[in-house]
Structures are given as C-alpha cells and as structure tokens.
Amino acid sequence: MTGLHEELQWLKKVFDCEFQRMSVLGTSYLLANFTFSNRSVTIVALRQQEKGLTSSAITATKAMCLWRPKLAVMTGICAGVKGSVNLGDLVVATQFFEHSSGQLLHRGLIPLQNRVSPPPWVLDFLISLTDTTKLQELVRLGFGYSMPSEAEPRIHYGAMACGPQVIKDQSYIDMLKDNEISLLAIDMESYGLALASSMCSTYQRPVIPLVVMGVCDCADLEKTNDWHDYCSYSSAAFIRSVLEVAIGRDKICSWIKE
C-alpha cells in the first residue's frame, strides 16, 4: 500500500509484473503474481484516496478483510530526523506511534505514543539481510537515473512517528525525539496501516506490518521534491529484494502461501 499515486507507480515499475485492476466496494486494487526461483506469491497493490492516517487505517482494514494477507507492506517517502539519517536513506520501522493525540499543556502537546511493532523475528530476519552493504548497493545501482547527490544512502531501523500534519518545524521534531530516543522518521500514514494490521490479526492468522520509506526531507523549511522519485523507488526495491529472499526459503514461502 502507498499513500501517493507516484509511490504506487514506482512500486509497479520495480516489481515489473502484469497487474490486473479490480474494483471492490469503491476501492481499486492491482493484483499480480510475483514469481522468483519458480515460486510465486500474490501481490495486491493499492493506494489511499486521501492523505493521512485515518484514510490509511480505513483503506488498509478494507483490504485486509477482503484479501486476508500475511504481510501488510507500505512503501514511499517520509521525513527524517536530522542528524540521525540523511536524505535518500531508507528507514525500516521497528515501531509506530501516533504523535498527534495526547495531552495539551501550556508547553505543548505530549503525545500518547500508543505503539504497534512488527514481531521481533521479522526484524531479525530483515537485519540479517542488511548487515552488509550488498543489499544497499543492489538497491542504489538499480535506480537507473542520476541521483540527486553523490551521497550513498544507507538502511536504518528505528521508530516512526505518524500524524495528519505536514511538519515543517524542527522544534517539534526535537520534542518528539526527546520523548522517543529511537525516532528516525515521521510520516502521515504508517500508523494507520500498522494499527489495522494489529486489529485484523488473530492468533491463527497474524497480519505483519512492514513499512519501509525513503527519507526525502527533514521536516523543516528546506523541503524539496528532489528525492521523491529515488525514495519511492528504493523503498519498493528494498521490499522486492526481501521478498525474493523470503520466497526462496521453503518455510517462509509456505507460511506466506498458507
């Protein structure tokens, strides 16, 4: 799932599958079989009609009730915490929290920070794939266009804060960072997908949220669109690379297809 049309277009381009469009209950879905090493899994791709975590939660819940996925994936762009990540870096969310609800005091908002996290074994699997620079190089070299700078983007793991606002205020980011030391990224959709995954899970059939986003700005007044295309591409390319490894392993592939 993506928040923007451009992000969905990059996902389609990266996966290079023959997607078939299907409309159900007012939502358009793109279906494809992704094949690697003579094994295939079904992909259902979609985007939100509106920005924000409310639209994200509703759209994701509808999709999960209809398609009953094992993995709920989100790719696209995010803002990064300056000093912790650089433009073009990828952030894999280890936990999600909403920063717009909480207690309003004279000194500002204290977020409730209700949290959702992927299972530790999923994060361990991802980290095992990215503890060398091989995957980072594979993602970067596959872009096929000139980079906005000569920087060499890296992959990070940390907390992602989510809220309905476009933030251009470094002091607000500093406040969030003071409350969550592992904070690396801020976006407008991730918590909605993660919460929907949690609410649609059962002990027999959990839905695992996996959010990977590229840092395109630092939530300040210096926002530009220079990194949008690369970040939309690289987050989708990361997911494709991980999925290729996953379906190449017997137990994981069987679990996904159950």
LINCOR-V164271 format. One line per field, one symbol per residue. ss: DSSP state (a for helix, b for strand, c for the rest). psi: psi as a letter, one per 30 degrees, with the letter a starting at -180 (. if undefined). burial: I if it has 16 or more other ideal C-beta (glycine too) atoms within 10 Angstrom, else O. Layout:
ss = ???
psi = ???
burial = ???
This chain:
ss = cbccaaaaaaaaaaaccccbbbbbccbbbbbbbbbbccbbbbbbbcbcccccaaaaaaaaaaaaaaacccbbbbbbbbbbcbccbccccbbbbbbbbbcccbbbbccbbbbcccbbcccaaaaaaaaaaacccaaaaaaaacccccccccccccbbbbbbbbcccccccaaaaaaaaaacccbbbbbccaaaaaaaaaaccccccccbbbbbbbbbbccccccccccaaaaaaaaaaaaaaaaaaaaccaaaaaaaac
psi = klfleeeeeeeeeefhljkkkkkkhgkkkkklkjkkhglllkkjklllflllfeeeeeeeeeeeeefilekjkklbllkljkfellkflkkjkflklkffkbkjlfgakjkehkkkklkefeeeeeeffgglgeeeeeeeffeglklflgljklklkakkkklfkjkhjeeeeeeeeefjfgkflkagfeeeeeeeeeffklffiljkkjkklkjflghafgklgegeeeeeeeeeeeeeeeeeeeffkeeeeeeef.
burial = IIIIOIIIIIIIOIIOIOIOOOOOOOIOIIIIOIOOOOIOIOIIIIIIOOOIIOIIIIIIIIIIOOOOIOIIIIIIIIIIIIOIIIIIIIIIIIIIIIIIOOOOOOOOIOIOIOOIIIOOOIIOIIOOOIOOOOIIOOIIOOOOOOOIOOOOIIIIIIIIIIIOOOIOOOOIIOIIIOOIOOIIIIIIIIIIIIIIIIOIOOOOOOIIIIIIIIIIIIIOOOOOOOIIIIIIIIIIIIIIIIIOIIIOOOOOIOOIOO
